[in-house]
Amino acid sequence: MERVQVSDTVLLQTSRLLLRDFREQDSERIIEYFGESEAQSNVLRNQRRPEQWASYVTRAMQYASRIPFGSRPYLALAVVLRDTQELIGMYSLWDAQPKSDRARVGWHYSRRFSGVGYATEASREMIRFAFAERRVAQVYADCFESNAANVRVFAKLGMRPSPCLPLLKWLLAIKYLERKPIVRYTIENQLLTG
Ligand SMILES: CC(C)(COP(=O)(O)OP(=O)(O)OC[C@H]1O[C@@H](n2cnc3c(N)ncnc32)[C@H](O)[C@@H]1OP(=O)(O)O)[C@@H](O)C(=O)NCCC(=O)NCCS
């Protein structure tokens, strides 16, 4: 996949999606998507305050304006449809500095756009980016065990459940201050082996 630069906005792209820096007007959609009733059982406690998303977008924009894409260990990107530029979700990648031992990915999409492969498509590109361009050794992601669609996305990406999951999923619940088990899936960078 190629990276394109349009004005100051750095984009990763797939056949149907663009992953770009946030713009101020994105916060309205992000608030709406985190507030969707069907999503509530899959949203973490610390993501449930709508007012936090406006400041999240502002902080992401400030961060992006301060730090060039190539030097950012943390990516916060809006996911938009290539055809219409409509924002459908968001993506985060933590600890993605070059040669990082372990980076974490996280995403959230509107249910309006679910079921047509967008989460898998964007995640594949982010994992490719982490492995090929940042030489990250391992990428992991967490979600509620009950979020079967998201766990299916993990599997489609080739991610595997962490060892010790029966215990770990409760430790993660404690860490995230949740009452339901949270699973962790990982994928190793095959480019670094052999
Ligand atoms: C979970 C979510 C992010 C997945 O995004 P998506 O773009 O629909 O994902 P994809 O289309 O790439 O893949 C979804 C897969 O889950 C499957 N799936 C959907 N609902 C399912 C369910 N209840 N049980 C099991 N699998 C399910 C789909 O059939 C598809 O698998 P397939 O390609 O083998 O048919 C999105 O659907 C969603 O529910 N968003 C709400 C908020 C949320 O859950 N955010 C993530 C927090 S970590």
The ligand as an ORCA input file, in Angstrom:
! r2SCAN-3c Opt
* xyz 0 1
  C     -16.927     -4.924     15.543
  C     -16.805     -4.002     14.373
  C     -15.760     -2.945     14.714
  C     -16.356     -4.809     13.173
  O     -16.240     -3.945     12.061
  P     -16.680     -4.458     10.610
  O     -16.231     -3.441      9.633
  O     -18.113     -4.825     10.652
  O     -15.795     -5.766     10.479
  P     -15.617     -6.696      9.211
  O     -16.766     -6.508      8.270
  O     -14.243     -6.478      8.688
  O     -15.683     -8.147      9.841
  C     -16.709     -8.499     10.742
  C     -16.793    -10.006     10.837
  O     -17.528    -10.359     12.006
  C     -18.594    -11.205     11.627
  N     -19.664    -10.966     12.579
  C     -20.546     -9.945     12.607
  N     -21.362    -10.085     13.665
  C     -20.964    -11.202     14.310
  C     -21.420    -11.863     15.480
  N     -22.403    -11.398     16.215
  N     -20.775    -13.009     15.852
  C     -19.731    -13.491     15.145
  N     -19.259    -12.890     14.015
  C     -19.877    -11.760     13.617
  C     -18.922    -10.814     10.211
  O     -19.681    -11.804      9.554
  C     -17.501    -10.648      9.651
  O     -16.885    -11.891      9.455
  P     -16.832    -12.582      7.979
  O     -16.106    -11.626      7.073
  O     -16.112    -13.864      8.196
  O     -18.266    -12.769      7.543
  C     -18.137     -3.301     14.012
  O     -18.983     -4.199     13.405
  C     -18.897     -2.835     15.216
  O     -19.680     -3.572     15.717
  N     -18.683     -1.611     15.701
  C     -19.324     -1.172     16.945
  C     -18.317     -0.706     17.947
  C     -17.246     -1.721     18.274
  O     -17.492     -2.872     18.501
  N     -16.009     -1.233     18.291
  C     -14.848     -2.033     18.585
  C     -14.454     -1.895     19.996
  S     -12.953     -2.792     20.285
*
